[in-house]
């Protein structure tokens, strides 16, 4: 056979191939699993390292390099005004200084190093203190937690070995306040595991205004049942991490309030003649003569603020809130200089701010409407203004407002639609503003409260440009029964709407959670954009029980966790499967933790809808989970046997027809590996086939670059094969 090449035709073909490759590169961005999980290529710069001073309109940054460490100070124009060069103690070398803490008079600071993660929100480290000379002095001889300057800046209180200490700055003398602290028995001044995880309490001590007393919580967890987690590593015999974990219906820590008097060096217990199970928070009023404890009953449907007068030893009720389901821990309780207080509550159906006088009499509901106040940033008493974040205007966005708490005049401070967060300086004259949306990474600016002249600190432009060709989120509403669910879609770029694509749904779906938000995505969630580049349509739907839409929508799942959430996900999958570009025979779902619980239920109950599910660290049986979280939404198995057994993945596992990938770390301190063991038992008993990947010694989040890469690579390979 004779082959004849025509140069003009060959040139045309080459050009055509090049154009196809170029267009393919434009359609499919540069996302790879390696770049997402093994490098920091797609990490946005944040404003986490900025600390405001307390007496001057300045902010500080701690910067560390291999050669030197500096505390640099900047004014509201982002002009550097001064810097302090830090000098490490002799023989002590580290390049990981962080967690800068400025004292109340701005004359001292703390910095930490050698971090050791304890639980989700807590860590131990070696703290060092100094003044502007920069010569660092060790706070103590062992690792500490939660150092706090006294208001007069003469002392630094901190936690060490489950006990409270303080350091006299002038003499560098360490004083031990409590002496009964012991691992897995007594904790002073910091929370136990379940308070930290579910009530978001970490530091559990407070200085009063006069700096002469410290109020603190004492946790007696002696009778709480112990959970043991084997740690394998490469050892011949495993070690065991042992900690107290109160499961549903079991005994909690006995928590009490104590006050330490600096002058007399004595500790005294404060007794509250009220019924309660939990003490989620403690406060001092502004004048420092009344200690206020937040008390919560075991059912979590009755919450009180109880004041204890240090001088008269009398107690009084300042606030009471009850609910037929449960009362949320207030996102803010702020005491003003006249001892009145502002508290958040969803008692009118949405989370709003209320102002009470010093005797607990309601003065005014400050915010009102079908929106949620997410955070109170502070109160400017001089101008009678409070600053807060809410989702007024859009359930999936956040905006910043000021409100005059006497005249009720309200002003919107943020101008752009999306996600807006701020941090104010001490007198509210300027603030650091972080803005993002689904297509714009965080833009960090300095803004003055009374002018419109932002100064750009960081726009993450390089990150935005590097990801401009990737498929983006599209926000939609999905009709389900008589309501609409918020959702987002990520479609392949330049998609032919008549071509059928597999659908992969991501779910978390737990109470008060929102995944559908108009904000910049996390680096890990770029996995979904990567999947869209591979031809998948990815969707996320916020089911009933989600936050941002009021208490009725959120609390609709009360006593029936898994029922309505699963129903909503199934109906949403049917709706999405009816779209012209979705192959309804190739629908999968993925979830982690609570999302793993729902993903498993969706596959088991919707075996005619879902072909595959990726189930990571799932709750498989609420009877195995912690008391505070589970009883808040489900009460106990004795009180609610139907709720515990009807929507239980272990019970429903016998219905498996599709493809299941189960993932779990063996050192999960939150959703124990025991959950997956029980699910495996149920699947084996029903003779079901599934895929299982175990991550030895991995915690709940399965963190670590290589481990995350391996995990998501396994998910991707599973989807390629099964979906």
PyMOL commands that set and color helices and strands:
alter all, ss='L'
color gray80, all
select helices_A, chain A and resi 7-27+33-37+193-198+461-466+526-533+551-557+563-577+594-605+622-624+627-634+641-646+649-655+673-685+705-722
alter helices_A, ss='H'
color red, helices_A
select strands_A, chain A and resi 50-52+59-64+69-74+80-85+98-102+109-117+123-130+137-138+145-149+155-160+163-168+173-176+186-188+205-207+213-220+226-231+239-244+254-261+266-270+278-284+290-296+302-309+315-322+333-335+341-345+352-356+362-365+373-380+385-390+399-404+410-412+419-424+430-436+443-448+455-458+473-480+483-490+501-507+537-541+582-592+612-616+659-665+691-695
alter strands_A, ss='S'
color yellow, strands_A
deselect
rebuild
show_as cartoon
